[in-house]
Amino acid sequence: MSKTKKRNKNPQRLARPSGWSTSDADEIERRRLRGLNEPSRIESQTQDDNFFGVYQVDSNNEQTYRVEIRSLAEPINNCDCPDHRINGLGTCKHIEATLYRLQYRRKRAFQNAAAKGSPYIEIFLDRRDHQVRIRWPEGGHRRSKARGLITPFFSNDNILAGNPLDTLPAMQRTINASHPAVRRRIRWSHELNTWLDTLDRHAQQIRSRQHFETEVAAGNASLDLVKHPLYPYQQEGMLHLAFTGRALLADEMGLGKTVQTIAACELLRRTSGIQRVLVISPASLKGEWEDQIDKFTSLPSSIIQGTRAKRLRQYEDPAFFSLASYEQMRSDVEEINTTLAPDVIILDEAQRIKNGSSLLHMGDRVKIRHKSQI
């Protein structure tokens, strides 16, 4: 059933910290208060009425997130929002909002459920240390078929054993082949599949870089990919951008961040066959990007400009480099995803993407295979 949480009439507030000095407890409390005070819509995605399950949270910035509740007392729940992925706290405002709503007017039942714990065998990614863990239900039979199937995949401290790229798929195959009654007792976190895809992608990127560097050492490939030779540190920056996937290049002004990025795109064109690069920059810098591309490569570029109809025609027949501004992302993001469909996006002055409530956050909604931020 859908539930809408209204903004608190008397919101609790936390004093702002002095400088950058905050503790984990401070940051957790901030997320708790944001979850308590910011309006959101929370809807259960599971039929069980035992608090433990999957919830959809529609945040006040028009984003929808998936929250998995497996504990009412410990920070081992999951949310697919960016904050939860990176903060290392084990919680976020969406998890806190869900927990608050679950206990609202049901405090006694909530406390009883918290004491008993989840009735399922929970297999999940602990974002605090990025370890895959298993949580057994209290009072579960130690000789059950489910335990016999899953225990070999975990160490004595309930942490996944072996390489996750090997162990997780093997365990998932074992679970899928088990009796339906056994499968119903096991909750496999959705975050595990997302995390596994990320690990696999990173492993492939490492292999691709190693292969390219081997080819360079053997004389079958070259680091000289643009019209003018790069300095050694620029070559390293080029390799970093090309083989990291989502990467940040933070060299100081004047060290050639633009040429390193252009060279990385040329390298990806030769090694991965990319055909469409979207450069998003302040409007005043689009001409500079066009000049630098012409100076260092023979690849075509096009400045996205004009009426919306003209811009859409440019997306339908793009040059190798399409040069757009952050402001254009507000109205064109859907067409960029479906029509332009870039292989690579470059964010120049990426600090302009400030947060989820900023209009400029549209630049981070483009669906791509690689991302270089400079």
N, C-alpha and C positions, 0 to 999 in steps of 0.2 A: 504494500500500500504506500502511496506517495505521502510524503510528509514535508511540509514547508516550515522552515524555522525562521521566525521573524527576528529582526534586530532587537537586541536587548534595550529596554527603555532606560535602564540604569547600568550601562556597561562597566565592567571592571577594567581598570587600566593599570598598566605597568610603567613605572618611571623609565624614561629613556636612559640608556647607559652612557657613561662618559667615555667618549672615544670609541675604540674598537674592543674594549675590554668587557667581554660577556662570558659567562660560564654556560655549560650545556644546560644546567638547570634554568638559567635565564631564558635561553632560546626555546626550551620546551614550554616554559610558562607563556612566552609570547605566542607560540602556536596554539596553546590551549585557549588563551584569551581571544585570539582571532577566530578560532573555531566557535567560541561561545558567542561572540558579538557580531560576526559577519553573517548576513542572511545567506542561506543555501537551501537547496531542495535535496532531500535524501530519500532514496527509494530502495527497498530491499529487492534483491535479485534472486533470492532463494525462498523456498516455501517453509522451511523450518522456522519456528518462532522461539528459538532458544538463544537469541542474541548473536550466535556465531554464524557468520556467513558472508556473502558478498553484497555490497551496497553501491549504488550509483549516486554520486554526489555532483549536483549541478551547482557550480560555484558562482559567485556574484560577478565574475569576469566572463561569463557565458561559456566557460569551459566545463567539460564533463569528465569526471575521474572515477576510477574503479577502486573501491576500498574493500580490503579483505580483513575481517575481524576474526582473529583466532585466540585472542586473549583480552580479557577485560581489566587486567592488572599489570601486564608486562608490555614493554614497547617492542613487540614482535609482530605487529600487524603490518599490512602493506597497502600502499597507495601508488598509483602509476603517475602521480604528478612529479614534475622536475625537482621540486624541493625535497621530497622524500627520497628520491634516488640519490641525492648528493649530500644531504646534510649530516648523515651519520648519527642521527638522534633516535631513529626508530619510530618517529612519529612526524606528523605534519598537521596543518590546520584542518584538513579534510577528515583525517582519522579522529582528531579531537572533537570535531563537530559531530561525527557519527557516534562516538562514545557518549557524548553529552546527551544527544537525542535518545539513545537507547535507554539511558537510565532516567530520563525525564518522566516523572510520575510512576516509575516502576523501580524505585530504588531498592526495595527489599528483594525483588526477583533478580535484579541486576547483581546485587551483592551475593546472593546465593549462587548464581551462575558463575560469578568471578571466582568464588571459592572452589567450585567443582571443576572449572576449566572446560575447555572444548571437549565434546564427546567424540570428536573425530581424531584420526591419526593425521596430524598436520605435517606436511612436507613443504618447506618454504625457504625463501632467501631472507636471511637476517641482514638488513641494510646497514646495521651498525658496524659490522666487520666483513660483510659480503661473504658470509659462510652459509652454505646450505645446511639446514638443520631439520631434525625431526622432533616433534613433540607428541608423546604418547598420552592418550587419555588416562585420567586418574582411575585406578581400579580395573584397567584393562587386563584381560587374561594374557599372561606372559607366554603362553604356549599356543596362542591363536594362530590361525593360518596366515593372517596379515603380518604378524610379527615374523613368522618364519620366512615369508617372502621378502620383506623389506630390510630386516636386520643386517644381512650380509653386505648391504650397500653403505652402512654407516659404521663409524668407529665407536668405541665404548662411550665417548662423551657426546654421542648423538650428532656428530658432524659428518658430512658426506665424506666418504673415503675415495681416494684416487682422483684422477683428472675429471673434472665435471663434464668435459666434452665427451668422455667415454662413459662415465658412471651414470649420469642423468638419463641419456637415451636408453641405456640398458635397463635401468630401473623402470622407466616408463613403459617399455615393452613388456616387462614382467608383470606390471600392474594391469596393463590392458589385456593381457592374456589370462588373468585370474578370474575367478568366479564373480558374477555380478554382486553377490552379497559381500564379498571382500572389497570390491571396488567402492561400494557405497560407504564403507567405513573410512576411506582414505580421501583426504582433500589435498590435491596437488595444486600449489599456488600458480596462478596465471603468470606471475612475475618470473617464475623459473624459465618458462619458454622464451620470454623476452630477453632475459639475462643470458640464456644459452645462445640465442641468436647473436647477441653482442659479442660474447666470447669467441664464437665461431668466426665472426666478421673480423675481429682483431687478429685472430690467428692467421686468417687468410691474408690480411694486410702485411703481417710480418713475413709470411712466406713470399709474397709478391716482391717486397723490398729486397729480401735476401736473393731472390732469383735475379732481379735486375742488377744488383751490385755484383753478382757472380758474372753476369753477362758483360758488365763494364770491365771487370778485371780480365776477362778472356778476350777483350777487344771486339766483342760482338755488339756492344751498345756503347753509347757515349753520354756524358753529362753535359755536353755542349748542345743544348736543345734550342737555343734562341740565337738571334743574329749577333749578339755581343757576348763574350765569355763572362761567366759568373765567377765571383770570388769563392774560395772554399766555403766560407760561412753561408754564402747565398746558395751554394749547391746543397748544403746540409738543410737549409730552410726549405728548399724545393722538395727534397726527399721527404722531409717531415710532413709537409702539406699533402703530398701525393699519396703517401702510404700510411697516414694516420686515420683517414676517414673524416672525422670531425676534429679539426685542429685549430689552434690559436697561434698566430704569428705576432709576437709583441716586440719586435726589434724597435730600436729608437729611430726617431725621424732622420731620414737621409741615408739609411742603410740599405734601401732598395727592397722594401716589402712588396711593392707592386710588381717588380720584375720577378721576384721569387715566386709570386703567386701565378703570374702568367706562365712562367717556366713549368710550374707544377701542372698546370692545365695542359700544356703541350706534352708533358711526360705521360699524363693520364690518357691523352688522345692516342699516343703511340702504344701504350701498354694495355689499356683497357677499352679503347675504342669509343671514348666519350665524344659526343657530337654537339652538345648544347651546354653552354656555361652562362649562368645568370650572375651578373655583377650588380649588387645593390649598394649604392653609395649616396651620400648627400648630392642633391641635384647639381651643385656647383662643381663637383668632381667628375661628372660623367665625361666631359670633354678631355680631361687629363687622362682618364682611363683609355679613351679612344686613341689619344696620341701615343701612349706607352705601348699599347698593343701593336700599333702600326710600326713603332720603332723597333720592337724586339721580335716580331713574328710577321708572317705573311697571311695569318688567319683573318677572316673577315669579322668585323664588329659592326654593331648597329645600336644607336642611341634610341631607346624607347621614348617616344614623345608624341605630342599632338592629341587629338580628340580620342575618346575611348574607342570609337570604331577604328581609327587608324592604329591604335596600339594593339587591338585585337588582331588586325591583319598582320602586324609585325610578329606576334606570337605564333601565328599560323605558318609563317615562312621565315624563321629566325636565322640570323647569322650565327657563327660559332659562338661569339661573345654577344650577349644581349645586355645592354647597360641601362639599368633602371634606377629610380630614386626610391627612398624609403616611403615617401608620400604616396607614390603610385601603388605601393603594396596594399594600401587600405581598400582600394576599389578593385584591384586586378588579381588578388591572390588566388581566387578560384580558377580563373582562366590560365594563370601561370601554372597552376598544378595540372590542369587537365589538357591544355592546348600546348603551351610551351614545354612542359614536362622536362625541366632541366636535369642534366646528369650531375652537375656541380653548381653550387651556389657559393658566391664569395660575398662576404659582408664587410665592406670597408667602413671603418669607424664603428665597429660592432657594439661599442658601448651605448649607441643610440637605442638599442633594444634593451630597455631598462627593466621592465617587469611585465607581468601578465596583464596589468590594467592599462598599460600604455598603448596608445594607438599604433606606435611603431613596433609593437610586438608582432604585428602581422608579418613582418619579415622573417620571423622564426617559424612560420606555419607552412612554408613551402616544402613539399614532399620531394626528397632527393636521395641519391645514393651516397654522395660524398658531400662534405661541407668544409670549406676553408673560411675561417674568420680572420680578418686582418684589421 
